[in-house]
Amino acid sequence: MLYISNLLLEYYNIIGGFMKKIVLPVFLITFIVILTAIEIFQTGVNDNNNSTSEYIFVGVISLLFLIGIVFSIKKYKSAKQGLPEEDEMSTKIVNKSASISYFLSLFLWLAIIFINNANINNADLMIGYGIIGMAVIFILSFTYFHFRGVNN
């Protein structure tokens, strides 16, 4: 009986690890691509004069999507090799980049509020730029600390 329960627990750990490491990122990436495609087609049908800012917006979303694919492939390869999912250094890098990106995002939102006070035509577009800007700031700070390292 104990052997069967251990076998079932091991099977659950294998399937649960597979779901967390592979299926969830693939599902999220697919979901984001579908939502972005719907947004592109919807604005393309309704508005024939797409402005440059919308193309930049779609370009940044596509860039973040490609970065997500690269990280998912990297996680899949390291899971296949049996490497640990997270170690102390990667946790420190994520924590440091998150704290720096939060601090810089506050200044980004201050700049957006300052710009939005002068022109209050597109508030929801400014919020979209702020969210995309926060993601870009996090990616840049993560890349910086990934290559530079974190001091104690």
C-alpha positions as CSV (number, residue, x, y, z in Angstrom):
1,M,0.0,0.0,0.0
2,L,2.8,2.4,0.9
3,Y,4.5,1.6,-2.4
4,I,1.4,2.5,-4.4
5,S,0.9,5.8,-2.5
6,N,4.6,6.7,-3.1
7,L,4.2,5.9,-6.8
8,L,1.1,8.0,-7.1
9,L,2.8,10.9,-5.3
10,E,5.7,10.7,-7.6
11,Y,3.4,10.7,-10.6
12,Y,1.6,13.8,-9.2
13,N,4.9,15.6,-8.7
14,I,6.0,14.9,-12.3
15,I,2.7,16.1,-13.7
16,G,2.4,19.0,-11.4
17,G,5.9,20.2,-12.2
18,F,5.2,19.8,-15.9
19,M,2.1,21.9,-15.6
20,K,3.8,24.7,-13.7
21,K,7.0,24.8,-15.9
22,I,5.6,24.2,-19.3
23,V,1.8,24.4,-19.8
24,L,1.1,27.6,-17.8
25,P,3.7,29.8,-19.7
26,V,2.5,28.4,-23.0
27,F,-1.1,29.1,-22.1
28,L,-0.4,32.7,-21.0
29,I,1.6,33.4,-24.1
30,T,-1.1,32.0,-26.3
31,F,-3.7,34.0,-24.4
32,I,-1.7,37.3,-24.8
33,V,-1.2,36.6,-28.6
34,I,-4.9,36.0,-29.1
35,L,-5.9,39.2,-27.2
36,T,-3.3,41.3,-29.1
37,A,-4.5,39.9,-32.4
38,I,-8.1,40.8,-31.5
39,E,-7.0,44.3,-30.5
40,I,-5.1,44.7,-33.8
41,F,-7.9,43.5,-36.0
42,Q,-10.5,45.5,-34.1
43,T,-8.6,48.8,-34.4
44,G,-7.8,48.0,-38.0
45,V,-11.4,47.6,-38.9
46,N,-12.7,50.6,-37.0
47,D,-10.0,53.1,-37.7
48,N,-8.2,53.4,-41.1
49,N,-5.7,56.0,-39.9
50,N,-3.6,54.1,-37.4
51,S,-1.2,56.5,-35.7
52,T,2.4,55.8,-35.1
53,S,1.9,55.5,-31.4
54,E,-0.4,52.5,-32.0
55,Y,2.3,50.8,-34.1
56,I,4.8,51.4,-31.3
57,F,2.4,50.0,-28.8
58,V,1.9,46.8,-30.8
59,G,5.7,46.6,-31.4
60,V,6.4,46.7,-27.7
61,I,3.8,44.1,-27.0
62,S,5.3,41.9,-29.6
63,L,8.8,42.4,-28.2
64,L,7.6,41.5,-24.7
65,F,5.8,38.4,-26.2
66,L,9.1,37.3,-27.9
67,I,11.0,37.8,-24.6
68,G,8.4,35.6,-22.9
69,I,8.9,32.9,-25.5
70,V,12.7,33.0,-25.0
71,F,12.3,32.7,-21.2
72,S,9.8,29.8,-21.6
73,I,12.2,27.9,-23.9
74,K,15.0,28.5,-21.5
75,K,12.9,27.2,-18.6
76,Y,11.9,24.1,-20.6
77,K,15.5,23.3,-21.5
78,S,16.7,23.7,-17.9
79,A,13.8,21.6,-16.6
80,K,14.7,18.9,-19.2
81,Q,18.3,18.9,-17.9
82,G,17.1,18.5,-14.4
83,L,18.4,21.8,-13.1
84,P,16.7,23.5,-10.2
85,E,13.9,25.9,-11.1
86,E,15.2,28.8,-8.9
87,D,18.4,29.2,-7.0
88,E,19.5,31.9,-4.6
89,M,21.1,34.1,-7.2
90,S,18.1,34.1,-9.6
91,T,15.8,35.0,-6.6
92,K,18.1,37.9,-5.7
93,I,18.2,39.1,-9.3
94,V,14.4,39.0,-9.5
95,N,14.0,40.8,-6.1
96,K,16.5,43.5,-6.9
97,S,15.2,44.1,-10.4
98,A,11.6,44.2,-9.1
99,S,12.5,46.8,-6.4
100,I,14.4,49.0,-8.9
101,S,11.7,48.8,-11.5
102,Y,9.1,49.7,-8.9
103,F,11.1,52.7,-7.9
104,L,11.6,53.8,-11.6
105,S,8.0,53.1,-12.4
106,L,6.9,55.7,-9.8
107,F,8.9,58.3,-11.8
108,L,7.4,57.0,-15.0
109,W,3.8,57.5,-13.6
110,L,4.8,61.0,-12.4
111,A,5.9,61.8,-15.9
112,I,2.7,60.4,-17.4
113,I,0.6,62.5,-15.0
114,F,2.6,65.6,-15.9
115,I,2.1,64.9,-19.6
116,N,-1.5,64.0,-19.1
117,N,-2.2,67.3,-17.3
118,A,-1.2,69.2,-20.5
119,N,-3.3,67.0,-22.8
120,I,-6.3,65.1,-21.3
121,N,-7.6,63.7,-24.6
122,N,-6.5,60.1,-24.3
123,A,-6.4,59.0,-20.6
124,D,-6.8,55.3,-21.3
125,L,-4.0,55.4,-23.9
126,M,-1.7,57.0,-21.3
127,I,-2.6,54.2,-18.8
128,G,-1.7,51.6,-21.5
129,Y,1.6,53.4,-22.1
130,G,2.2,53.3,-18.3
131,I,1.6,49.6,-18.0
132,I,3.8,48.8,-21.1
133,G,6.4,51.2,-19.7
134,M,6.5,49.4,-16.4
135,A,7.0,46.0,-18.2
136,V,9.8,47.5,-20.3
137,I,11.5,48.9,-17.2
138,F,11.3,45.6,-15.4
139,I,12.8,43.7,-18.4
140,L,15.6,46.3,-18.7
141,S,16.4,46.1,-15.0
142,F,16.2,42.3,-15.0
143,T,18.6,42.2,-18.0
144,Y,21.0,44.6,-16.3
145,F,21.2,42.7,-13.1
146,H,21.3,39.4,-14.9
147,F,24.5,40.4,-16.7
148,R,26.0,42.6,-14.0
149,G,25.1,40.5,-11.0
150,V,23.8,41.6,-7.6
151,N,26.0,42.9,-4.8
152,N,25.2,41.9,-1.2
